[in-house]
Amino acid sequence: MSELLLGLDIGTTLTKGVLTDLHGGIVAEAEREATLYSEEPTWAEEDPEQWWENSCAVTRALLERAGARGGDVAAVGVSGMVPAMVLLDGEGVPLRRSIQQNDARTGTEILELKQGYDEDRFFRLTGGSINQQVVAPKARWLRKHEPHTLDRLSTLLGSYDYINFRLTGVRGVERNWALESGLYDLRQGRFSDELLELAGLVRHQLPDVHDAHDVIGVVHPVAAEATGLASGTPVVGGAADHVASAFATTAYADGDLVIKFGGAGDILLSLDGLVTDRRLFIDHHLVPGKFYLNGCMATSGSLVKWYLQQFCAEESERARREGRSAYELLDELAAGLDAGSDGLVLLPYFLGEKTPLHDPAARGTLLGLDLHHTRHHLYRAALESVAYGFRHHVDVLAELGLPIRRVLAADGGARSDLWLQIAADVLKMPVQRVAHHPGSSLGAAIAAGIGSGRLDDWSAVERYVHLDRRFLPDERASARYDRLYGVYRDTYTRLRDLYPRLAR
């Protein structure tokens, strides 16, 4: 019997893959770089054919590293960015590069939609807002600037849905792509003709909707030859990357909160029932019937990386000589400073802000600078600013009456003991690190295991994940952060009307 599960993740910068056994073991991991094209300001596009080539190469590398054959793989799951747009013609060939979820070319179209359509109704239908991520503004942009593309459009797919199509020949979309597209009636569980008309699309251009663990088809012979998999291997619907990644921290019980210290700052609360709020996003859980209420801060690790590159050449050189990470050295130097960075407060809105503000005009702001401050104070203030952003989300959850059972921390920044201690102190809750978090590809592999019947329960995720150190809040530090968090929130409120003037 086949004893391995394959999970692939179609990411912005990397295509990643993991092979697992059925008992909690990670057998092999592999990755390959992807290319983000931004040939005009605010554009973000990728090549779906490169995703497929990467998926084939990663799958072959995984099989080789595991010493396995294609027939050893019981099922395949794919995760990826949502809601990327892959536009296929009638033959299944992409008509152009994908338009990514973070593409921001549609300011005019967003304004037109907001002026011409009831935003309250949009929220009631979709659980979300009219913003740069949803499909309608991008489809309207294409109608204006590339009408020939829409004239030839046969099927609209997402990133991981396209890989599923290449594997199986089946055109379908997973439920979270449908939800995040802004074309889907959340409560009716189907695409809305009203919203499709708003986007200038027709129903036959949107394929059937599948759950993450639904077996949508099997690997066909051409794909088997390209990937090394066996023909007939089951393929499941797959998952949105942030959903699969959150699930792969073991966050599946009601009240489990995940804070992710990636390039952006993600925060997801696992819920047993549906709750929506305009300030946040809503997604279907991997576990049927559950949801993730979630948010995304525009900068987190990207802010810290920017600071390191711009202002810490001396520390970078010293760390190189000592054979360690520059971030590790900066943590060491900043850990000796008092909580609150001696009165510095940084607003981390260096790319505007997504949730819960939804303010693209917001800007990074430093308050309280004095001549005694050093660049190490500023580094610590950057770490604290992200923790304040997470707390802002937690405040929204508290307003909604949603209790938090535990807090799990993942992604690259979670390797920092200092950052996790700051987070525990700011949130005033214990924060537990997820060690060696394989991310979205593991969540996709588990969905494949459930769908193929090789895993019997979603709790099997606990076999694959190791929870590491638990950081407890320090009462004195929390009291200091309470005061400065008030300044953080008040600063944005007072400056909100000035930011658009800077943007202009």
N, C-alpha and C positions, 0 to 999 in steps of 0.2 A: 504493500500500500504506500502511496505517496505520503511523505512525512515532512515536507517543507512548505512554508508559506512565503510568497513573494509580495513585498510592498514597494511600490515606486512612488516618488513624490516629484511633481513638476513644479520646481521653485523658480523664483525670479532670476537667481544667479547660478543655481545648481540644480541638476537632476540627480536625485539621491535614490538609493535602493537598499533594501535590507532583506535578507533571507533569515527566517526563523524556523526553529523546530516547533513541535507541538507542546513542548514541556517547559517553555520559559527561556530557551536559549536563543541568543543572537548568533547565527551561524556565520554570517558574512555581511559586510557593508561595503558600498562602493558609491562613487559620485562622479559627475562629469559637469564641466562648466557650461552654462547657458549664456546667451548674449542678449542684453537688453539694448534695443535701438531707441535713441531719442534724437531724431534728426531735425526736429523742430522744438522750440521751447515748449515744455510741459507735456510733450508726447512720450508715450511709453508703449513700445511694440516689441513683439518677439516672433520668432519663426517657428511655426508648429512642426515643420519638417525637421528642424534641429531637435525639438523635443522628442520626436520619434527616433531619430538617429541616436540620441543620448540614451533613450530608454532601452533600445536594442543593445548598445554597448555596455550599459550598466548591468543589464540582465546577464549578458554573457560573462562579464567580469565576476558577478556574484556566483554564478554556477562554477566557474573555474576556481575561485578562492575556496568554495565549499567542497570542491572535489565531487560535485553532484552532476547529474544528468537532468535534462529537461523534464523527463518523466518522474523525477523525484519531487517536483513541485505540484502540490495538491490544488492550489488556487492562487489567483492574482488579484490584488487590489491596488488601485492607483488613487493618489490624492493630488491636489494642485490648487493653484491660485483661483480665487473667485472674486467677481464674475468676469474672467477674461472672455473675450469674444473671438471665436474661431468661425469664420464664414466659409462654408463649403458650397461648391457648385453641385450640379446634379451627379457628377461622377465621383464626388467625394474629395475633390482637390481644393485646397485652400485658395480663396480668391485674392488674398492679400495676407500680410502679417497680421497676427492677432493684435487687437487693441486691449491693453492690459487694464486691470481694475484701478490702478493708480494713475492712469492717463488723465490729464487735466486740460484737454484742449476744448472742452465743451462749455465754457463759461457762458457764452451767449445762449446756447441751447437750454442750459439749466435755468437761466433767467426767463426765457420764453415759456418754459414749462411751468415755472412757479407763477408766472403772471396769467397763464391761460388755463390752469387746472387747480382744483381745490386741493391744497396740501393736506388738509384734514382728512379728506376722502382717501388720498394716496396712503396716508398712515393707517387708516382703518383697513384698507385692503391688503397692504403689504407688510405692515408692522415696521416700516422704515420711512425714510425721507427721500426727497428728490435731491440727489447729490451726484458727485462726479463718478461714483462707482457704478451706478445703475446703468442699464442698457439703453433706455429711451433717449437720453441726450446724445449718446454716441451714434445710435441709429439715425437720429435726425441730422447729425453732422455729416454722416455718410451720404444721406439723401441730398444734402446741399453740395458737397464737395466731390463725392465719388458716386454719382447716381448709377453709373454702369455696374458698380459692385453690387448694390442692392438689387438691381434688375436681374442679376444672375444668381442671386442667393437662393440656394435650395434648403440648406439646413444651418442653423446656428447652434454651435456647441461651446462648451467650456474647455479649459486646458486638459484636465484629466479625462473628460468625456471624449476628447479627440484621440487620446492614447487608447482608450477603450475601443473606439471605432476602428483604429488601425489594428488592434489585436483581434477583434471579433467580426468586424464588418457591420456591427449594430450601431445605429444612430440613436442615442438617448442622452439624457442629462440627469445627473444626480440631484436629489431634492434641494440641497443647499445652493447649487448653482441657480436653480429655478427661483428659489426664495430671494437670493441676493441680486438677481437680475432686475428686480423691481417690476416684473411682468406677471407675477404669480400672486394669486389670491390665497393668502396664508390660511384663512379659515375654511375656504372651500376646497383647498388642496388641488388647485388646477391653474393653468394659465388663464388670465383674464382677457377676454376679447376687448374689453374697454381699454386696458392698459396696452395691449398689443397695438390697437389703433393709435393710441397716443404716441407710440414709438414708430409708427409707419410700417409695422410688420403684420404678417398674416399667420393664422394658426398653423398651417401646414409647414411653416418654416421652423417651428419649434417641435422637437421630437418628444417621445414619451418620457415621463419622469419616473426615476427609479429610486428606491432607498439604497443606502450605502451598502447593505449586505445582500441585496438582491442579485442573484446570478443572472446577468443580462445576456450572456452568450459564452462561447468557448473560443479558444485560440484557433484561428483558421490556418491552413497549411502555409500560406505565404508568410504570415506573421511568425509561425513556428520556425521557418527557415531563417528569418531575420534575427530572431531573439535567442534561439536555442531551446525554447520551450517545446513541449510536446503538443501536437495538435490535439484538440479536444479538452485542453486544460480550462476549467471554469474561470470566468472573470466576473467580478462583482461590480456594483455601481460605483464604488469608490467614495471619496469624501473631500470636502473642503479642507485645505491644508491646516488652517488654524483649529478647526474642529477635531481633526484626526490627531493633531499635536496635543491639544488639551486632553483628549481622552487617553493618550499615551502617557499621561502623568498619573493615571488612576483616578482622575476626577470624573466619576460617574454617579456619585451619590448626591442627593439634594443638598445644596449648601456647600459643596466643594468649590473652592475658588482657586483659579490658576492665575499667577502673574508671570508674564513671560518677558524676560530681559533680552529681547532681540534687537535688531536695528530699530524697529518700532517697539512700543510697549503695549503688549496685548494683555487684556484681563477678561477672564471668562468665568461665569458662575453657572454651575450645573444645576438645573431645575427639573423637578418632576412634572411641572405643568407650564403652560404658556403664560408669560408675563412680557408685556411690551412697554417701552418708554421711548419717547422721541429722541432723548439724549443718547441712547444706546442702540446697538444692533441686536437682532435676534437670529439665531440659527437653530436648525434641527440638530439634535445630539446624534451620535452614532447609535446610541441605544434607542430603539423605537419608543415614541411617546414622550421622550425627554427633550429638553431644550438647553441651549447655552445663551444666556443674556450676556452680551459682551461689548467691550469697547476697545478702541485702538488709539493710542497716543502717537502722533506723527513721528516723534523722535524719542529714542531711549539710548540704546547702544550707539546709534549713529551720532548722537550729540557728544557722547563721551569720546568716541573715536575722533570726531572733528577737533575736540579740545586737545587731545593728545597730539594730533598731527600739527596743529597750529602753534602750540605754546610749550610743548614739552620735549624739545629736541635733546636737551641735556639729560633728562631722565631716560629717554629712549636709548641714547648712546651708552649711558651707564648700565642700563639693563642688558644691552647687547653684550657688553664686556663681562657682565656677571652671569651671562647665560640664562636669563630668565625674561619673563614678559614685562614690558613697560607698565602694563596695567597692574601687575603684581607689585612693582616698586611704588607706583603712585598710591595704591591702596595702603601700603605700609607707611608712606609719608603722611597721608591724610588721616590715617587711623589715630594718630597722636593728637589731632585737633579736637576741640570740643564739638559736641553735637550742635548743629546750627551754624557751623563755619564762622564763628565769631560774628554773628549778625548778618551774614550774607543770605539773600534769598534770590534764587534764579527761577525765572519762568521759562520752561523748556520749549517754547513755541517757535522753534527755529525753522519749521516748515509749516507755519500756521498750526492749527490744532484740529484734530478730528473730534473724537468724543472726549468728554461730554459737551464741549463748547461748540463744535461744528463752526469754527471761525477761521477761514483761510487767511484772513488779514492779520491775525494775532502774530506777534513777533517775540523773539527771545528778549528777555529783559532782566537786567541785573540790578538789584536794589541793596543799598547798605554798604557800598564799597568804601574802604578807608585806606589810608596810607600804610597801615600795619598789615594789611592782607597780602598774602603771597599767592602764587599760582596754585599752590596746594590747597589753599582755602577754596579757590574757584573750582578746582577739581572735585572736592568734596561737595560743594554746593550743587554741582551738576548731578552727582549721584542722588543728593537729597531732593532735587527738583523732580526727578522721575518718581521717587517715592511719594512726594506730594501729589503728583498726577494720579498715581494709583489710589491714594486716599480720597481724592475728589470722586473717583468712580465708586469707591466704597460708601461714601456719603450718599450718592444717588441710590445705591442698593438699600441703604438703611431707610431712606425716605420712602422706598417702595415696600418696606416691611419685610425684606428678604434676609433671613439670618445666614451667617457664614459659619460653616461647621469646622473648616480647616482651610489653611492657605498653603498652596504648593507653588514653588518657584522653579522655573525652567528656563532654558536657552542659555546662550553663551555668557551673558552677564551674571547668571546665577552661580557661576564659579567663584565670584567675589564674596568672601566672607564679610567684608566691610559693607558691601551694598545690601546684602541680605539682612545684616544687623540693623542698618539704617531703615530698611523696609519694615522690619518687625517693630522698631521703635516708633516710626511714623504711624503705622497702622494700629499700633497697640495690640497686636495679635502675634502669636507664634507663627513663624514662617519656616516651612520645611523644604529643603533642597531636594530636587529630583536628580539623582546621580546618573551620569552618562545617558542622557535622554536622547534616544534615537529619533524622536520627533514624528513628523507626519507619516513617514513611511511605515513605522511600526503600527500606528493606528489603522492604516490601510491594510496591512497584512492581517491584523486581527479581524477586521471586517471580512476579509477573504476567508479566514478560518471559520467564522460564524456562518457565512453564506454557504460554504461548501460542506458544512456539517462536521468539519474536523475539530472545531472547538465547540463546546456545548453551552457556554455561557459567557456573557460579556465580561464577567469578573475575572476571566482568564488573563486579562491585561495585567493583573497583579503579579503573575508569574514572571513577567518580562521586565518589570520596573523595580529599581532599587531606590528606596527613599533614604536619604542621607541625613546629615546634621539638621537639627531643629533649633532655630534661633529664637530666643525668648526676648520679649521687650524689656528694656531697662526703664524703670519707673521715672528716674530723673531725666533721662534723655527724652522720654515720651512727653514729659511736662514741657520741656524746652521746645520740642517740635510742635506741640499744640499751639504755642504762642506764634511761632514763625509760620505755621500753616495758615493761621488766620491772616497774617500779612500777605502770604502767597495768594490767597483767594481774593482779598480786598484789592490787591494791586491790579489784577486783571480787570476787576469791576470798574476801577477808577480810570484805567487807561484804555478800555475797550473802544471808546469812541475816537481815540487818537490814532489807533493802529491803522485804520484805512488811509489816513493822511500820509503815513509813512509809506504804505504800499503804493500810493499814487506817485 
